[in-house]
Amino acid sequence: MKPYLLKLFSVIFLFIIVACGGDDDYSPTETETTDTENPTPPTNLRTSNKTDSSLQLNWDASTDNVGVVNYAVFQDGNLINNEVTGTSLPIQNLTAETEYSFSIIAFDAEGNESESSEILDTCTLAITLEYKTNLSDMGVFTGSLSDMAPAEGVQLYEINSTLFTDYAKKQRLVRLPNCETMEYRGDDLLPEFPDNTLIAKTFYYNKNDQNPGEGKLIIETRILLKINGNWQVGNYIWNEAQTEATYTENGSVKPISYINGDNETLNIDYEIPSKQDCFTCHNNDNTTLPVGMKLRSMNFTPSYTSQNQLAYLESIGMMEGVTSENISILPDWTDDATYDILERGRAYIDVNCAHCHQPGGAVTNFNLDFRLETPFDDTGIYANRGEIEARVQSTAPVYRMPQLGRTIVHEEAVAMLLEYLEAIEN
C-alpha cells in the first residue's frame, strides 16, 4: 500500500473511534445532558372518604423538568407504596379511632427524588355507636361493673348546680371518639360534640350516707349517643345483684330505702323514666339534646382535679377553643356565701325547669322562659310566682314541678325558692 494511503486510513480510523465513544473522555452534548433536577414536593396532602377502617389520600401533583413523576407513600414513616402514578391512593385495613401519619415524595424516571411533603396526621373514624343489650358491652365501665370505674377514654365530669332527682346521687361521664374534641361554638351553652360521643349518667344511692363504705344501690344508667349528627336516648336498669344493667325503653318504679346524712331512713318510690319521658326533657323543637353539659355549668373547679374543669378538659385534649375567662358561670344554688338569693333562685330554676319551660321546650302553654340567659322581665317568673310556690311543694304527679324526675319535695331547695320568690316581690 502506498504510504499516503496508510496515513489516510489511520486518520479515518481514529475519527471513527472518537465519534463512536471509544474515547473515555467523551461527554454528551447539551441535548443529551443527564437529568439531575429533583421534582417539587407534593403539596396539599389531605384525606377523603374516611371510614373506621379506611381512607383515601389525595394531593396536588409535583412538577419536574421532564414532566412525568411517580410517588412513594409513607405511613407512620414506613414505605407502603412506591408505584403510585396518580395523585390519590386508597388506604385499607386501618384500625378504628386510630391516629396515622402520612407523607409522600415524588421521583422521576432518573430516580431524582423530591423533598417530602408535609406530614399529615389524621385519624380514622369511630365505629358507629349503638345500644347494646347489656351495659357491660357499652364500654362505659371497666372491671367489676358495680365499682363504676370509668373505662379507658371515659372522662368524669361535674356540673356546679344539679338537677334534683329524689336525692339520688349521680356519676356523670363522657367519652369522645379518639382524636376528636368538643368545640366551642361562641356561647356558654352546649359545645359542639363530634359524632359517636357517649354521655352517661348513673343514678344511685349510698345505702348509708353516713358510711358510704356500706355500698351503693345503683338504679339506672342513662346514655345519650350522638349518631350521624343526631342524639339518641337510652336507659339501662341495674339488676338486684348490681352485676349488670339491661337496656329498656319502658318506665318503672323501684322502691328505695336508704339512710341519709341526718341518720334518717328515707323510703322512696323511685320513678325510672321511659324513653318518651327522656325525650320530653331532652327535647327542643323535636330535636334531642343533652341538658347538663353546658359550658357555664362546667366552669368551676370540680372534685376530681385541682384546676378549672374547662381548662382541665382542654389540657387532656377533650375540648378546643374555650377558656374559663370567656364563659360565664352558672351559680351554685347551694352557695349562699358567694351568690345572693336572686342568683341562686334563677340558677335552680334554670337547671330544674328551663329544659321544658323555654321556646321549643316540652311545655309551651304557659308562655314561660326559665333559661338563665333570658332577661328576668321576659321569664314569666314574677307573674307566675304563686304557681311556682305551690308546684314546687306539691307531689301530685300532674301538678308538681318538675313533673318528671321527682316524687318527693326537695326540702332544702323549697326553702331557698320561697326566699327567692319573696325577694322578687320587693
Contacts in CASP RR format, 6 or more apart in sequence:
PFRMAT RR
TARGET T0000
AUTHOR 0000-0000-0000
METHOD contacts of the structure
MODEL  1
MKPYLLKLFSVIFLFIIVACGGDDDYSPTETETTDTENPTPPTNLRTSNK
TDSSLQLNWDASTDNVGVVNYAVFQDGNLINNEVTGTSLPIQNLTAETEY
SFSIIAFDAEGNESESSEILDTCTLAITLEYKTNLSDMGVFTGSLSDMAP
AEGVQLYEINSTLFTDYAKKQRLVRLPNCETMEYRGDDLLPEFPDNTLIA
KTFYYNKNDQNPGEGKLIIETRILLKINGNWQVGNYIWNEAQTEATYTEN
GSVKPISYINGDNETLNIDYEIPSKQDCFTCHNNDNTTLPVGMKLRSMNF
TPSYTSQNQLAYLESIGMMEGVTSENISILPDWTDDATYDILERGRAYID
VNCAHCHQPGGAVTNFNLDFRLETPFDDTGIYANRGEIEARVQSTAPVYR
MPQLGRTIVHEEAVAMLLEYLEAIEN
17 23 0 8 1.000
18 26 0 8 1.000
28 34 0 8 1.000
34 110 0 8 1.000
35 65 0 8 1.000
35 66 0 8 1.000
35 108 0 8 1.000
35 109 0 8 1.000
35 110 0 8 1.000
35 112 0 8 1.000
36 110 0 8 1.000
36 112 0 8 1.000
37 64 0 8 1.000
37 65 0 8 1.000
37 66 0 8 1.000
37 112 0 8 1.000
38 64 0 8 1.000
38 108 0 8 1.000
38 112 0 8 1.000
38 113 0 8 1.000
38 114 0 8 1.000
38 115 0 8 1.000
39 62 0 8 1.000
39 63 0 8 1.000
39 64 0 8 1.000
39 69 0 8 1.000
39 106 0 8 1.000
39 107 0 8 1.000
39 108 0 8 1.000
39 112 0 8 1.000
39 113 0 8 1.000
39 114 0 8 1.000
40 62 0 8 1.000
40 63 0 8 1.000
40 64 0 8 1.000
40 106 0 8 1.000
40 114 0 8 1.000
41 62 0 8 1.000
41 105 0 8 1.000
41 106 0 8 1.000
41 114 0 8 1.000
41 115 0 8 1.000
41 116 0 8 1.000
41 117 0 8 1.000
42 59 0 8 1.000
42 60 0 8 1.000
42 61 0 8 1.000
42 62 0 8 1.000
42 71 0 8 1.000
42 87 0 8 1.000
42 104 0 8 1.000
42 105 0 8 1.000
42 106 0 8 1.000
42 114 0 8 1.000
42 117 0 8 1.000
43 59 0 8 1.000
43 60 0 8 1.000
43 117 0 8 1.000
43 118 0 8 1.000
44 58 0 8 1.000
44 59 0 8 1.000
44 60 0 8 1.000
45 57 0 8 1.000
45 58 0 8 1.000
45 59 0 8 1.000
45 102 0 8 1.000
45 103 0 8 1.000
45 104 0 8 1.000
45 117 0 8 1.000
45 118 0 8 1.000
45 120 0 8 1.000
46 57 0 8 1.000
46 58 0 8 1.000
46 59 0 8 1.000
46 120 0 8 1.000
47 55 0 8 1.000
47 56 0 8 1.000
47 57 0 8 1.000
47 58 0 8 1.000
47 120 0 8 1.000
47 122 0 8 1.000
48 55 0 8 1.000
48 56 0 8 1.000
48 58 0 8 1.000
49 55 0 8 1.000
49 56 0 8 1.000
49 90 0 8 1.000
50 56 0 8 1.000
50 122 0 8 1.000
50 124 0 8 1.000
50 125 0 8 1.000
51 124 0 8 1.000
51 125 0 8 1.000
52 94 0 8 1.000
52 96 0 8 1.000
52 97 0 8 1.000
52 124 0 8 1.000
52 125 0 8 1.000
52 126 0 8 1.000
52 127 0 8 1.000
52 128 0 8 1.000
53 92 0 8 1.000
53 93 0 8 1.000
53 94 0 8 1.000
53 95 0 8 1.000
53 96 0 8 1.000
53 124 0 8 1.000
54 90 0 8 1.000
54 91 0 8 1.000
54 92 0 8 1.000
54 93 0 8 1.000
54 94 0 8 1.000
54 124 0 8 1.000
55 90 0 8 1.000
55 91 0 8 1.000
55 94 0 8 1.000
55 122 0 8 1.000
55 124 0 8 1.000
56 88 0 8 1.000
56 89 0 8 1.000
56 90 0 8 1.000
56 91 0 8 1.000
57 73 0 8 1.000
57 88 0 8 1.000
57 89 0 8 1.000
57 90 0 8 1.000
57 91 0 8 1.000
57 102 0 8 1.000
57 104 0 8 1.000
57 120 0 8 1.000
58 87 0 8 1.000
58 88 0 8 1.000
59 71 0 8 1.000
59 87 0 8 1.000
59 88 0 8 1.000
59 104 0 8 1.000
59 117 0 8 1.000
60 87 0 8 1.000
61 69 0 8 1.000
61 86 0 8 1.000
61 87 0 8 1.000
62 69 0 8 1.000
62 71 0 8 1.000
62 106 0 8 1.000
62 114 0 8 1.000
63 69 0 8 1.000
64 106 0 8 1.000
64 108 0 8 1.000
64 112 0 8 1.000
66 108 0 8 1.000
66 109 0 8 1.000
66 110 0 8 1.000
67 108 0 8 1.000
68 108 0 8 1.000
68 109 0 8 1.000
69 106 0 8 1.000
69 107 0 8 1.000
69 108 0 8 1.000
69 114 0 8 1.000
70 82 0 8 1.000
70 83 0 8 1.000
70 84 0 8 1.000
70 85 0 8 1.000
70 106 0 8 1.000
70 107 0 8 1.000
70 108 0 8 1.000
71 82 0 8 1.000
71 84 0 8 1.000
71 85 0 8 1.000
71 86 0 8 1.000
71 87 0 8 1.000
71 89 0 8 1.000
71 104 0 8 1.000
71 105 0 8 1.000
71 106 0 8 1.000
71 107 0 8 1.000
72 79 0 8 1.000
72 81 0 8 1.000
72 82 0 8 1.000
72 84 0 8 1.000
72 104 0 8 1.000
72 105 0 8 1.000
72 107 0 8 1.000
73 79 0 8 1.000
73 80 0 8 1.000
73 81 0 8 1.000
73 82 0 8 1.000
73 84 0 8 1.000
73 89 0 8 1.000
73 102 0 8 1.000
73 103 0 8 1.000
73 104 0 8 1.000
74 80 0 8 1.000
74 102 0 8 1.000
74 103 0 8 1.000
74 104 0 8 1.000
74 105 0 8 1.000
74 116 0 8 1.000
75 91 0 8 1.000
75 100 0 8 1.000
75 101 0 8 1.000
75 102 0 8 1.000
76 100 0 8 1.000
76 101 0 8 1.000
77 101 0 8 1.000
77 103 0 8 1.000
80 91 0 8 1.000
81 89 0 8 1.000
91 100 0 8 1.000
91 102 0 8 1.000
94 100 0 8 1.000
94 124 0 8 1.000
95 124 0 8 1.000
96 124 0 8 1.000
96 125 0 8 1.000
96 126 0 8 1.000
96 127 0 8 1.000
97 123 0 8 1.000
97 124 0 8 1.000
97 125 0 8 1.000
97 126 0 8 1.000
97 127 0 8 1.000
97 177 0 8 1.000
97 178 0 8 1.000
97 179 0 8 1.000
98 123 0 8 1.000
98 124 0 8 1.000
98 178 0 8 1.000
99 121 0 8 1.000
99 122 0 8 1.000
99 123 0 8 1.000
99 178 0 8 1.000
99 179 0 8 1.000
100 121 0 8 1.000
100 122 0 8 1.000
100 123 0 8 1.000
100 124 0 8 1.000
101 119 0 8 1.000
101 120 0 8 1.000
101 121 0 8 1.000
101 122 0 8 1.000
102 119 0 8 1.000
102 120 0 8 1.000
102 122 0 8 1.000
103 116 0 8 1.000
103 117 0 8 1.000
103 118 0 8 1.000
103 119 0 8 1.000
103 120 0 8 1.000
104 116 0 8 1.000
104 117 0 8 1.000
105 113 0 8 1.000
105 114 0 8 1.000
105 115 0 8 1.000
105 116 0 8 1.000
105 117 0 8 1.000
106 113 0 8 1.000
106 114 0 8 1.000
107 113 0 8 1.000
107 114 0 8 1.000
123 178 0 8 1.000
123 179 0 8 1.000
123 180 0 8 1.000
125 177 0 8 1.000
125 195 0 8 1.000
125 196 0 8 1.000
126 177 0 8 1.000
126 178 0 8 1.000
126 180 0 8 1.000
126 195 0 8 1.000
126 196 0 8 1.000
127 196 0 8 1.000
128 195 0 8 1.000
128 196 0 8 1.000
128 227 0 8 1.000
128 228 0 8 1.000
129 196 0 8 1.000
129 198 0 8 1.000
129 225 0 8 1.000
129 226 0 8 1.000
129 227 0 8 1.000
130 225 0 8 1.000
130 227 0 8 1.000
131 138 0 8 1.000
131 223 0 8 1.000
131 225 0 8 1.000
131 232 0 8 1.000
131 234 0 8 1.000
131 247 0 8 1.000
132 138 0 8 1.000
132 247 0 8 1.000
133 246 0 8 1.000
133 247 0 8 1.000
134 236 0 8 1.000
134 244 0 8 1.000
134 245 0 8 1.000
134 246 0 8 1.000
134 247 0 8 1.000
135 141 0 8 1.000
135 145 0 8 1.000
135 221 0 8 1.000
135 236 0 8 1.000
135 238 0 8 1.000
135 244 0 8 1.000
135 245 0 8 1.000
135 246 0 8 1.000
135 247 0 8 1.000
136 145 0 8 1.000
136 244 0 8 1.000
136 245 0 8 1.000
138 198 0 8 1.000
138 200 0 8 1.000
138 223 0 8 1.000
138 236 0 8 1.000
139 151 0 8 1.000
139 154 0 8 1.000
139 175 0 8 1.000
140 150 0 8 1.000
140 151 0 8 1.000
140 154 0 8 1.000
140 173 0 8 1.000
140 175 0 8 1.000
140 198 0 8 1.000
140 200 0 8 1.000
140 221 0 8 1.000
140 223 0 8 1.000
141 147 0 8 1.000
141 148 0 8 1.000
141 149 0 8 1.000
141 150 0 8 1.000
141 151 0 8 1.000
141 154 0 8 1.000
142 149 0 8 1.000
142 150 0 8 1.000
142 151 0 8 1.000
142 152 0 8 1.000
143 149 0 8 1.000
145 242 0 8 1.000
145 243 0 8 1.000
145 244 0 8 1.000
145 245 0 8 1.000
146 216 0 8 1.000
146 218 0 8 1.000
146 242 0 8 1.000
146 243 0 8 1.000
148 171 0 8 1.000
148 202 0 8 1.000
148 204 0 8 1.000
148 216 0 8 1.000
148 218 0 8 1.000
150 156 0 8 1.000
150 173 0 8 1.000
151 175 0 8 1.000
153 175 0 8 1.000
154 173 0 8 1.000
154 174 0 8 1.000
154 175 0 8 1.000
154 198 0 8 1.000
154 200 0 8 1.000
155 173 0 8 1.000
155 174 0 8 1.000
155 175 0 8 1.000
155 313 0 8 1.000
155 316 0 8 1.000
155 318 0 8 1.000
156 171 0 8 1.000
156 172 0 8 1.000
156 173 0 8 1.000
156 304 0 8 1.000
157 172 0 8 1.000
157 173 0 8 1.000
157 174 0 8 1.000
157 293 0 8 1.000
157 298 0 8 1.000
157 302 0 8 1.000
157 309 0 8 1.000
157 313 0 8 1.000
158 172 0 8 1.000
158 298 0 8 1.000
158 302 0 8 1.000
158 303 0 8 1.000
158 304 0 8 1.000
158 309 0 8 1.000
159 172 0 8 1.000
159 292 0 8 1.000
159 293 0 8 1.000
159 294 0 8 1.000
159 297 0 8 1.000
159 298 0 8 1.000
159 330 0 8 1.000
159 351 0 8 1.000
160 297 0 8 1.000
160 298 0 8 1.000
160 299 0 8 1.000
160 300 0 8 1.000
160 329 0 8 1.000
160 330 0 8 1.000
160 331 0 8 1.000
160 332 0 8 1.000
161 297 0 8 1.000
161 330 0 8 1.000
161 331 0 8 1.000
161 332 0 8 1.000
161 333 0 8 1.000
161 334 0 8 1.000
161 347 0 8 1.000
161 348 0 8 1.000
161 350 0 8 1.000
161 351 0 8 1.000
162 170 0 8 1.000
162 351 0 8 1.000
163 291 0 8 1.000
163 292 0 8 1.000
163 351 0 8 1.000
163 352 0 8 1.000
163 405 0 8 1.000
164 352 0 8 1.000
164 405 0 8 1.000
164 406 0 8 1.000
164 410 0 8 1.000
164 413 0 8 1.000
165 203 0 8 1.000
165 405 0 8 1.000
165 406 0 8 1.000
166 256 0 8 1.000
166 268 0 8 1.000
166 270 0 8 1.000
166 271 0 8 1.000
166 405 0 8 1.000
166 406 0 8 1.000
166 407 0 8 1.000
166 408 0 8 1.000
167 205 0 8 1.000
167 260 0 8 1.000
167 266 0 8 1.000
167 268 0 8 1.000
167 408 0 8 1.000
168 203 0 8 1.000
168 204 0 8 1.000
168 205 0 8 1.000
168 219 0 8 1.000
168 270 0 8 1.000
169 203 0 8 1.000
169 204 0 8 1.000
169 205 0 8 1.000
169 206 0 8 1.000
170 201 0 8 1.000
170 202 0 8 1.000
170 203 0 8 1.000
170 204 0 8 1.000
171 201 0 8 1.000
171 202 0 8 1.000
171 204 0 8 1.000
172 199 0 8 1.000
172 200 0 8 1.000
172 201 0 8 1.000
173 198 0 8 1.000
173 199 0 8 1.000
173 200 0 8 1.000
173 201 0 8 1.000
173 202 0 8 1.000
174 197 0 8 1.000
174 198 0 8 1.000
174 199 0 8 1.000
174 200 0 8 1.000
174 293 0 8 1.000
174 318 0 8 1.000
175 197 0 8 1.000
175 198 0 8 1.000
175 200 0 8 1.000
176 182 0 8 1.000
176 193 0 8 1.000
176 194 0 8 1.000
176 196 0 8 1.000
176 197 0 8 1.000
176 318 0 8 1.000
177 194 0 8 1.000
177 195 0 8 1.000
177 196 0 8 1.000
177 197 0 8 1.000
180 194 0 8 1.000
180 196 0 8 1.000
180 197 0 8 1.000
181 194 0 8 1.000
181 317 0 8 1.000
181 318 0 8 1.000
181 319 0 8 1.000
181 320 0 8 1.000
182 191 0 8 1.000
182 192 0 8 1.000
182 193 0 8 1.000
182 194 0 8 1.000
182 197 0 8 1.000
182 313 0 8 1.000
182 318 0 8 1.000
182 319 0 8 1.000
182 320 0 8 1.000
183 191 0 8 1.000
183 192 0 8 1.000
183 319 0 8 1.000
183 320 0 8 1.000
183 321 0 8 1.000
184 191 0 8 1.000
184 192 0 8 1.000
184 295 0 8 1.000
184 319 0 8 1.000
184 320 0 8 1.000
184 321 0 8 1.000
184 322 0 8 1.000
185 191 0 8 1.000
185 192 0 8 1.000
187 295 0 8 1.000
188 294 0 8 1.000
188 295 0 8 1.000
188 296 0 8 1.000
188 299 0 8 1.000
188 327 0 8 1.000
188 328 0 8 1.000
189 294 0 8 1.000
189 295 0 8 1.000
189 296 0 8 1.000
190 289 0 8 1.000
190 290 0 8 1.000
190 293 0 8 1.000
190 294 0 8 1.000
190 295 0 8 1.000
191 293 0 8 1.000
191 295 0 8 1.000
191 319 0 8 1.000
191 322 0 8 1.000
193 226 0 8 1.000
193 290 0 8 1.000
194 226 0 8 1.000
195 226 0 8 1.000
195 227 0 8 1.000
195 228 0 8 1.000
195 229 0 8 1.000
196 225 0 8 1.000
196 226 0 8 1.000
196 227 0 8 1.000
197 224 0 8 1.000
197 225 0 8 1.000
197 226 0 8 1.000
198 223 0 8 1.000
198 224 0 8 1.000
198 225 0 8 1.000
199 223 0 8 1.000
199 224 0 8 1.000
199 290 0 8 1.000
199 293 0 8 1.000
200 221 0 8 1.000
200 222 0 8 1.000
200 223 0 8 1.000
200 224 0 8 1.000
201 221 0 8 1.000
201 222 0 8 1.000
202 218 0 8 1.000
202 220 0 8 1.000
202 221 0 8 1.000
202 222 0 8 1.000
203 218 0 8 1.000
203 219 0 8 1.000
203 220 0 8 1.000
203 221 0 8 1.000
203 222 0 8 1.000
204 216 0 8 1.000
204 217 0 8 1.000
204 218 0 8 1.000
204 219 0 8 1.000
205 216 0 8 1.000
205 217 0 8 1.000
205 219 0 8 1.000
205 256 0 8 1.000
205 258 0 8 1.000
206 212 0 8 1.000
206 213 0 8 1.000
206 214 0 8 1.000
206 215 0 8 1.000
206 216 0 8 1.000
206 217 0 8 1.000
206 258 0 8 1.000
207 214 0 8 1.000
207 215 0 8 1.000
207 216 0 8 1.000
207 217 0 8 1.000
207 258 0 8 1.000
207 259 0 8 1.000
208 214 0 8 1.000
208 215 0 8 1.000
208 258 0 8 1.000
208 259 0 8 1.000
209 258 0 8 1.000
209 259 0 8 1.000
209 260 0 8 1.000
209 261 0 8 1.000
210 259 0 8 1.000
210 261 0 8 1.000
210 263 0 8 1.000
216 242 0 8 1.000
217 256 0 8 1.000
217 258 0 8 1.000
218 238 0 8 1.000
218 242 0 8 1.000
218 245 0 8 1.000
219 237 0 8 1.000
219 238 0 8 1.000
219 254 0 8 1.000
219 256 0 8 1.000
219 270 0 8 1.000
219 272 0 8 1.000
220 235 0 8 1.000
220 236 0 8 1.000
220 237 0 8 1.000
220 238 0 8 1.000
220 245 0 8 1.000
220 272 0 8 1.000
221 235 0 8 1.000
221 236 0 8 1.000
221 238 0 8 1.000
221 245 0 8 1.000
222 233 0 8 1.000
222 234 0 8 1.000
222 235 0 8 1.000
222 236 0 8 1.000
222 273 0 8 1.000
222 278 0 8 1.000
223 233 0 8 1.000
223 234 0 8 1.000
223 235 0 8 1.000
223 236 0 8 1.000
224 231 0 8 1.000
224 232 0 8 1.000
224 233 0 8 1.000
224 234 0 8 1.000
224 282 0 8 1.000
224 288 0 8 1.000
224 290 0 8 1.000
225 231 0 8 1.000
225 232 0 8 1.000
225 234 0 8 1.000
226 232 0 8 1.000
230 287 0 8 1.000
230 288 0 8 1.000
231 282 0 8 1.000
231 287 0 8 1.000
231 288 0 8 1.000
231 289 0 8 1.000
231 290 0 8 1.000
232 288 0 8 1.000
233 275 0 8 1.000
233 278 0 8 1.000
233 279 0 8 1.000
233 282 0 8 1.000
233 288 0 8 1.000
234 247 0 8 1.000
234 249 0 8 1.000
234 275 0 8 1.000
234 278 0 8 1.000
235 247 0 8 1.000
235 248 0 8 1.000
235 249 0 8 1.000
235 272 0 8 1.000
235 273 0 8 1.000
235 275 0 8 1.000
235 278 0 8 1.000
236 245 0 8 1.000
236 246 0 8 1.000
236 247 0 8 1.000
236 248 0 8 1.000
237 245 0 8 1.000
237 246 0 8 1.000
237 248 0 8 1.000
237 252 0 8 1.000
237 272 0 8 1.000
238 244 0 8 1.000
238 245 0 8 1.000
239 245 0 8 1.000
239 246 0 8 1.000
249 274 0 8 1.000
249 275 0 8 1.000
250 274 0 8 1.000
250 275 0 8 1.000
251 271 0 8 1.000
251 272 0 8 1.000
251 273 0 8 1.000
251 274 0 8 1.000
251 277 0 8 1.000
252 271 0 8 1.000
252 272 0 8 1.000
253 269 0 8 1.000
253 270 0 8 1.000
253 271 0 8 1.000
253 272 0 8 1.000
254 269 0 8 1.000
254 270 0 8 1.000
254 272 0 8 1.000
255 267 0 8 1.000
255 268 0 8 1.000
255 269 0 8 1.000
255 270 0 8 1.000
256 266 0 8 1.000
256 267 0 8 1.000
256 268 0 8 1.000
256 269 0 8 1.000
256 270 0 8 1.000
257 265 0 8 1.000
257 266 0 8 1.000
257 267 0 8 1.000
257 268 0 8 1.000
258 265 0 8 1.000
258 266 0 8 1.000
259 265 0 8 1.000
259 266 0 8 1.000
260 266 0 8 1.000
268 407 0 8 1.000
268 408 0 8 1.000
269 407 0 8 1.000
270 407 0 8 1.000
271 404 0 8 1.000
271 405 0 8 1.000
271 407 0 8 1.000
273 281 0 8 1.000
273 404 0 8 1.000
273 405 0 8 1.000
277 404 0 8 1.000
279 288 0 8 1.000
280 356 0 8 1.000
280 362 0 8 1.000
280 404 0 8 1.000
281 291 0 8 1.000
281 355 0 8 1.000
281 356 0 8 1.000
281 362 0 8 1.000
281 404 0 8 1.000
282 288 0 8 1.000
282 289 0 8 1.000
282 290 0 8 1.000
282 291 0 8 1.000
282 355 0 8 1.000
283 289 0 8 1.000
283 361 0 8 1.000
283 362 0 8 1.000
284 355 0 8 1.000
284 358 0 8 1.000
284 360 0 8 1.000
284 361 0 8 1.000
285 360 0 8 1.000
285 361 0 8 1.000
291 355 0 8 1.000
292 351 0 8 1.000
294 330 0 8 1.000
295 310 0 8 1.000
295 322 0 8 1.000
295 327 0 8 1.000
296 327 0 8 1.000
296 328 0 8 1.000
296 329 0 8 1.000
296 330 0 8 1.000
296 372 0 8 1.000
297 330 0 8 1.000
297 351 0 8 1.000
298 309 0 8 1.000
298 310 0 8 1.000
298 313 0 8 1.000
299 308 0 8 1.000
299 309 0 8 1.000
299 310 0 8 1.000
299 324 0 8 1.000
299 327 0 8 1.000
299 328 0 8 1.000
299 329 0 8 1.000
299 330 0 8 1.000
300 308 0 8 1.000
300 309 0 8 1.000
300 329 0 8 1.000
300 332 0 8 1.000
301 307 0 8 1.000
301 308 0 8 1.000
301 309 0 8 1.000
302 309 0 8 1.000
305 312 0 8 1.000
307 315 0 8 1.000
308 324 0 8 1.000
310 319 0 8 1.000
310 322 0 8 1.000
310 323 0 8 1.000
310 324 0 8 1.000
310 327 0 8 1.000
311 323 0 8 1.000
311 324 0 8 1.000
313 319 0 8 1.000
314 320 0 8 1.000
314 321 0 8 1.000
314 322 0 8 1.000
314 323 0 8 1.000
330 347 0 8 1.000
330 350 0 8 1.000
330 351 0 8 1.000
330 372 0 8 1.000
331 338 0 8 1.000
331 339 0 8 1.000
331 343 0 8 1.000
331 344 0 8 1.000
331 346 0 8 1.000
331 347 0 8 1.000
332 338 0 8 1.000
332 339 0 8 1.000
332 344 0 8 1.000
332 347 0 8 1.000
333 339 0 8 1.000
333 344 0 8 1.000
333 345 0 8 1.000
333 347 0 8 1.000
333 348 0 8 1.000
333 351 0 8 1.000
333 413 0 8 1.000
333 416 0 8 1.000
334 344 0 8 1.000
334 412 0 8 1.000
335 344 0 8 1.000
336 344 0 8 1.000
339 347 0 8 1.000
341 416 0 8 1.000
341 419 0 8 1.000
341 420 0 8 1.000
341 423 0 8 1.000
342 420 0 8 1.000
342 423 0 8 1.000
342 424 0 8 1.000
344 416 0 8 1.000
344 420 0 8 1.000
345 416 0 8 1.000
345 417 0 8 1.000
345 420 0 8 1.000
346 372 0 8 1.000
346 376 0 8 1.000
347 372 0 8 1.000
348 413 0 8 1.000
348 416 0 8 1.000
348 417 0 8 1.000
348 420 0 8 1.000
349 370 0 8 1.000
349 381 0 8 1.000
349 388 0 8 1.000
349 417 0 8 1.000
350 370 0 8 1.000
350 371 0 8 1.000
350 372 0 8 1.000
352 402 0 8 1.000
352 413 0 8 1.000
353 370 0 8 1.000
353 401 0 8 1.000
353 402 0 8 1.000
354 369 0 8 1.000
354 370 0 8 1.000
354 371 0 8 1.000
354 372 0 8 1.000
355 361 0 8 1.000
355 362 0 8 1.000
356 362 0 8 1.000
356 363 0 8 1.000
356 402 0 8 1.000
357 363 0 8 1.000
357 366 0 8 1.000
357 368 0 8 1.000
357 369 0 8 1.000
357 370 0 8 1.000
358 368 0 8 1.000
358 369 0 8 1.000
358 370 0 8 1.000
358 371 0 8 1.000
358 374 0 8 1.000
359 369 0 8 1.000
366 384 0 8 1.000
367 380 0 8 1.000
368 379 0 8 1.000
368 380 0 8 1.000
368 381 0 8 1.000
368 384 0 8 1.000
369 378 0 8 1.000
369 379 0 8 1.000
369 380 0 8 1.000
370 379 0 8 1.000
370 381 0 8 1.000
371 379 0 8 1.000
376 382 0 8 1.000
376 424 0 8 1.000
381 388 0 8 1.000
381 424 0 8 1.000
382 424 0 8 1.000
385 421 0 8 1.000
385 424 0 8 1.000
385 425 0 8 1.000
386 421 0 8 1.000
388 401 0 8 1.000
388 417 0 8 1.000
388 421 0 8 1.000
389 417 0 8 1.000
389 418 0 8 1.000
389 421 0 8 1.000
390 399 0 8 1.000
391 399 0 8 1.000
391 400 0 8 1.000
391 401 0 8 1.000
392 400 0 8 1.000
392 401 0 8 1.000
392 409 0 8 1.000
392 410 0 8 1.000
392 413 0 8 1.000
392 414 0 8 1.000
392 417 0 8 1.000
393 409 0 8 1.000
393 414 0 8 1.000
394 400 0 8 1.000
394 401 0 8 1.000
394 409 0 8 1.000
395 407 0 8 1.000
395 408 0 8 1.000
395 409 0 8 1.000
397 403 0 8 1.000
400 406 0 8 1.000
END
